[in-house]
Amino acid sequence: MTLYSNVVARGLAGRARACLGLVAIAAGLAIASPALAQGGTGTIKVVLQTQLKILDPVLTPAYSTRNHGYLIYDTLFAMDDKSQPQPQMVDTWTVSPDKLTYTFKLRAGQKFHDGTPVTSEDVIASLRRWSERDQMGARLMASTETLTATDASTFVFKLKRPYGLTIETLGKQGSPVPFIMPKRIASVPASQAITEAIGSGPYKFVAADFQPGVKSTYLKNTDYVPRKETASAFAGGKMAMADRIEVVSIPDVQTAVQALRTGEVDFVEDVQPDLMSQLEGVKGITIKSFGKHTDMFTLKMNWLQPPFNDVKVRRAALAALHQVDYLQAQFGDPKVYQLCGAVLSCASPYAIEDFAPHIKAPNLDKARALLKESGYKGEKVVILHPTDIQVLGAMASVTSQALRSIGMNVEVQSMDYSTMQARRTKKDPVDKGGWSLIHSQWSSLDLLSPVTNPNLDARGEIGYVGWSKSEEMERLRDQFALESDRAKKVAIVKEIQKLNYDQVFFVPLGNFSKFKGYNAKMANMVEAPLPLFWQAKR
């Protein structure tokens, strides 16, 4: 038995009970398991950092679901390798002189995987459902007076006021992405999971092969008509690079790297730095970073429960932290990481690093003084620590050591990532299953703008976990979205940066590069911040 089949067998046995419900959903999807498509490079087997479990790209921001979405769906606009929005499903568009009316016409000949044509009604239904779950979409809809279809291929936004991010919103690349799906599917409430994975993108999802958390399969969509432009990141001509893609689960990175060495898989999304030497010099294998869009570590405190409901305690914790401690503990090699105090990550065109004290050095005297001033009474600080996400392995220990050094009562509670994901939604006190502090790994795609960055969500209990609340932060985020002048946008971001470090909405813990490993089958894959399995050149 091969490395790959061994791993799949173990994964199936361990996940059988958990998968039953999702398999039942998958069995109801429209696309059966068809024969292998003709042409192309045949089958490629890929290992992604996390495996697909939820199919609905609106219901969850999970990166595995986002990656799945880019294979089977398409978007109205898409960002090129310079982070500029380019038309994708849209053919032409116009903007009225007063910047209140946007008219869009779809490309001819587009159709969904079930054979139905893509229409304006599909677009409108998809955007409305997506905007219910996405802050950037919600802000656009709040500025929209009407969104209507004038014919089967034309739709019109009439705005209440000029909105500076209209095109950027329709081309949003981070989770959740404004993917377009058939109206009958997009009409499902945003709070309810869709039961069909039907898009108009370059690959079709094979429902009968789906084993949630273990395997997902995609076939080349032979009806897809790519744009004529050369592929550039998310934009341009999406030429499917394989007849069949099998995304397989190999949770152990060492095993995945060995499978790549032996040719049992063709692509590994996340090759840890300490394993790269095992692939260097191997004939036919390439190791490459994902480019300027590095990932970022973050620390988020729970504003609802003591002790971090007190801003003085949050400031004390910030003063005790030192960013380099995290990066050194996790990687050790400065070539892999980048110190960065920008709340939008250093990949953002609006990156500002002012007001970030933890970049230079910790200030333990200040931290102890702030903690004493707050009246901290030894309340327990519970840190949730996922044991199965290797890239977060050192985070909890570094934080716990820093907070204990200033006199805080810290408990690290370890669990698997899925359990942590569920646990972090609990708003209860720590003695009733709640939490105080979590660490996360973010793609910079989700952090580039104040509007899309969930860590800056300041809507309180209806917002992102941690439930920070600030009318001033929400005012600044709205102001950024409405503004079209770049210099004024930069000034707004500077205010946001200052406010974040004053109130401590979250703490950026540094950027780092992810490295992909792949063989010659994947040599022509387009360069992008995440795995996009279409060709860079025709």
ChimeraX attribute file (.defattr): number of C-alpha atoms within 10 A of each C-alpha:
attribute: neighborCount
match mode: 1-to-1
recipient: residues
	/A:1	7
	/A:2	10
	/A:3	15
	/A:4	19
	/A:5	13
	/A:6	11
	/A:7	19
	/A:8	18
	/A:9	12
	/A:10	12
	/A:11	18
	/A:12	17
	/A:13	9
	/A:14	11
	/A:15	14
	/A:16	15
	/A:17	9
	/A:18	11
	/A:19	16
	/A:20	13
	/A:21	11
	/A:22	17
	/A:23	18
	/A:24	11
	/A:25	16
	/A:26	23
	/A:27	17
	/A:28	14
	/A:29	17
	/A:30	17
	/A:31	18
	/A:32	13
	/A:33	15
	/A:34	10
	/A:35	8
	/A:36	13
	/A:37	15
	/A:38	12
	/A:39	11
	/A:40	13
	/A:41	13
	/A:42	16
	/A:43	18
	/A:44	19
	/A:45	18
	/A:46	21
	/A:47	25
	/A:48	22
	/A:49	16
	/A:50	20
	/A:51	24
	/A:52	24
	/A:53	19
	/A:54	20
	/A:55	23
	/A:56	21
	/A:57	26
	/A:58	28
	/A:59	21
	/A:60	16
	/A:61	18
	/A:62	19
	/A:63	21
	/A:64	19
	/A:65	22
	/A:66	24
	/A:67	20
	/A:68	25
	/A:69	27
	/A:70	23
	/A:71	26
	/A:72	25
	/A:73	23
	/A:74	23
	/A:75	24
	/A:76	24
	/A:77	26
	/A:78	26
	/A:79	21
	/A:80	18
	/A:81	18
	/A:82	8
	/A:83	18
	/A:84	13
	/A:85	21
	/A:86	19
	/A:87	22
	/A:88	24
	/A:89	24
	/A:90	17
	/A:91	16
	/A:92	13
	/A:93	14
	/A:94	12
	/A:95	13
	/A:96	10
	/A:97	7
	/A:98	8
	/A:99	14
	/A:100	17
	/A:101	21
	/A:102	17
	/A:103	18
	/A:104	22
	/A:105	21
	/A:106	22
	/A:107	19
	/A:108	14
	/A:109	10
	/A:110	19
	/A:111	18
	/A:112	23
	/A:113	26
	/A:114	13
	/A:115	10
	/A:116	11
	/A:117	17
	/A:118	24
	/A:119	25
	/A:120	22
	/A:121	20
	/A:122	21
	/A:123	25
	/A:124	22
	/A:125	19
	/A:126	23
	/A:127	22
	/A:128	19
	/A:129	22
	/A:130	25
	/A:131	21
	/A:132	17
	/A:133	17
	/A:134	20
	/A:135	19
	/A:136	26
	/A:137	25
	/A:138	17
	/A:139	20
	/A:140	21
	/A:141	20
	/A:142	13
	/A:143	18
	/A:144	18
	/A:145	13
	/A:146	12
	/A:147	18
	/A:148	14
	/A:149	18
	/A:150	14
	/A:151	11
	/A:152	14
	/A:153	20
	/A:154	21
	/A:155	21
	/A:156	20
	/A:157	22
	/A:158	18
	/A:159	20
	/A:160	14
	/A:161	15
	/A:162	18
	/A:163	20
	/A:164	18
	/A:165	20
	/A:166	20
	/A:167	18
	/A:168	17
	/A:169	24
	/A:170	22
	/A:171	26
	/A:172	24
	/A:173	22
	/A:174	18
	/A:175	21
	/A:176	27
	/A:177	25
	/A:178	29
	/A:179	27
	/A:180	28
	/A:181	29
	/A:182	26
	/A:183	18
	/A:184	11
	/A:185	19
	/A:186	21
	/A:187	15
	/A:188	15
	/A:189	14
	/A:190	17
	/A:191	11
	/A:192	10
	/A:193	17
	/A:194	21
	/A:195	18
	/A:196	20
	/A:197	25
	/A:198	23
	/A:199	25
	/A:200	29
	/A:201	29
	/A:202	27
	/A:203	32
	/A:204	25
	/A:205	28
	/A:206	22
	/A:207	23
	/A:208	18
	/A:209	17
	/A:210	23
	/A:211	24
	/A:212	23
	/A:213	22
	/A:214	24
	/A:215	20
	/A:216	22
	/A:217	21
	/A:218	25
	/A:219	25
	/A:220	26
	/A:221	22
	/A:222	15
	/A:223	16
	/A:224	19
	/A:225	18
	/A:226	18
	/A:227	17
	/A:228	10
	/A:229	13
	/A:230	17
	/A:231	23
	/A:232	22
	/A:233	23
	/A:234	28
	/A:235	23
	/A:236	21
	/A:237	21
	/A:238	30
	/A:239	25
	/A:240	26
	/A:241	28
	/A:242	23
	/A:243	20
	/A:244	25
	/A:245	22
	/A:246	19
	/A:247	23
	/A:248	25
	/A:249	25
	/A:250	28
	/A:251	20
	/A:252	11
	/A:253	18
	/A:254	14
	/A:255	14
	/A:256	28
	/A:257	26
	/A:258	17
	/A:259	20
	/A:260	22
	/A:261	20
	/A:262	13
	/A:263	15
	/A:264	18
	/A:265	23
	/A:266	21
	/A:267	28
	/A:268	24
	/A:269	21
	/A:270	21
	/A:271	22
	/A:272	18
	/A:273	15
	/A:274	11
	/A:275	13
	/A:276	15
	/A:277	11
	/A:278	12
	/A:279	19
	/A:280	12
	/A:281	10
	/A:282	12
	/A:283	10
	/A:284	13
	/A:285	20
	/A:286	18
	/A:287	17
	/A:288	14
	/A:289	19
	/A:290	19
	/A:291	15
	/A:292	15
	/A:293	22
	/A:294	24
	/A:295	25
	/A:296	26
	/A:297	23
	/A:298	19
	/A:299	20
	/A:300	20
	/A:301	26
	/A:302	24
	/A:303	24
	/A:304	21
	/A:305	18
	/A:306	18
	/A:307	24
	/A:308	23
	/A:309	17
	/A:310	17
	/A:311	17
	/A:312	23
	/A:313	24
	/A:314	25
	/A:315	20
	/A:316	25
	/A:317	27
	/A:318	25
	/A:319	24
	/A:320	24
	/A:321	26
	/A:322	20
	/A:323	24
	/A:324	21
	/A:325	19
	/A:326	21
	/A:327	24
	/A:328	14
	/A:329	14
	/A:330	17
	/A:331	17
	/A:332	15
	/A:333	12
	/A:334	12
	/A:335	10
	/A:336	17
	/A:337	21
	/A:338	19
	/A:339	19
	/A:340	24
	/A:341	25
	/A:342	26
	/A:343	34
	/A:344	29
	/A:345	31
	/A:346	25
	/A:347	20
	/A:348	18
	/A:349	12
	/A:350	22
	/A:351	20
	/A:352	22
	/A:353	19
	/A:354	14
	/A:355	16
	/A:356	22
	/A:357	18
	/A:358	21
	/A:359	20
	/A:360	12
	/A:361	14
	/A:362	19
	/A:363	17
	/A:364	19
	/A:365	13
	/A:366	16
	/A:367	25
	/A:368	21
	/A:369	13
	/A:370	21
	/A:371	23
	/A:372	16
	/A:373	12
	/A:374	17
	/A:375	12
	/A:376	17
	/A:377	12
	/A:378	11
	/A:379	13
	/A:380	16
	/A:381	24
	/A:382	21
	/A:383	24
	/A:384	25
	/A:385	24
	/A:386	24
	/A:387	15
	/A:388	15
	/A:389	15
	/A:390	13
	/A:391	17
	/A:392	17
	/A:393	15
	/A:394	17
	/A:395	24
	/A:396	23
	/A:397	14
	/A:398	18
	/A:399	24
	/A:400	18
	/A:401	14
	/A:402	22
	/A:403	22
	/A:404	14
	/A:405	14
	/A:406	21
	/A:407	14
	/A:408	22
	/A:409	15
	/A:410	19
	/A:411	15
	/A:412	15
	/A:413	14
	/A:414	15
	/A:415	15
	/A:416	13
	/A:417	15
	/A:418	10
	/A:419	12
	/A:420	18
	/A:421	13
	/A:422	9
	/A:423	15
	/A:424	19
	/A:425	14
	/A:426	15
	/A:427	20
	/A:428	13
	/A:429	14
	/A:430	17
	/A:431	9
	/A:432	9
	/A:433	12
	/A:434	19
	/A:435	28
	/A:436	26
	/A:437	21
	/A:438	22
	/A:439	22
	/A:440	17
	/A:441	16
	/A:442	17
	/A:443	21
	/A:444	23
	/A:445	23
	/A:446	22
	/A:447	24
	/A:448	22
	/A:449	23
	/A:450	26
	/A:451	24
	/A:452	23
	/A:453	22
	/A:454	16
	/A:455	25
	/A:456	28
	/A:457	24
	/A:458	22
	/A:459	15
	/A:460	16
	/A:461	14
	/A:462	11
	/A:463	16
	/A:464	16
	/A:465	21
	/A:466	29
	/A:467	24
	/A:468	26
	/A:469	20
	/A:470	16
	/A:471	11
	/A:472	13
	/A:473	22
	/A:474	18
	/A:475	12
	/A:476	19
	/A:477	23
	/A:478	15
	/A:479	17
	/A:480	25
	/A:481	21
	/A:482	19
	/A:483	16
	/A:484	14
	/A:485	10
	/A:486	12
	/A:487	10
	/A:488	13
	/A:489	17
	/A:490	16
	/A:491	14
	/A:492	18
	/A:493	22
	/A:494	20
	/A:495	13
	/A:496	24
	/A:497	24
	/A:498	17
	/A:499	17
	/A:500	19
	/A:501	21
	/A:502	16
	/A:503	16
	/A:504	23
	/A:505	26
	/A:506	21
	/A:507	24
	/A:508	24
	/A:509	30
	/A:510	23
	/A:511	27
	/A:512	23
	/A:513	21
	/A:514	23
	/A:515	20
	/A:516	20
	/A:517	24
	/A:518	24
	/A:519	19
	/A:520	12
	/A:521	17
	/A:522	20
	/A:523	14
	/A:524	14
	/A:525	20
	/A:526	24
	/A:527	21
	/A:528	19
	/A:529	20
	/A:530	22
	/A:531	21
	/A:532	20
	/A:533	24
	/A:534	24
	/A:535	21
	/A:536	22
	/A:537	14
	/A:538	14
